[in-house]
């Protein structure tokens, strides 16, 4: 089964106690597929207990990108967190390993 890594680039970082994760489609033709498949609910389920709060999604169709805010993911934030990744830099790599159905255009 394909993973998001096959379809996207990813980038992440901290915003206080939240993690910002951006996904950019490698091929703009896959943007609609990603928009349908990569929902806030699926992202929250993929991260499981690593994300305590809400997951918000912002759509950037002009960039063929999706941006997610994962609230309550950093144990209080970079300066006070005891988590190994207190700045959320590995969250994009983790999300890129989420399995998705193959897009019809692939």
Secondary structure, DSSP 8 states (H G I E B T S, - for coil): --BGGGTEEEEEEEETTEEEEEEEESSGGGHHHHHHHS-HHHHHHHHGGG--S-EEEEEEGGGTEEEEEETT-STT-TTT--STTTT-TTHHHHHTT-B----TT-
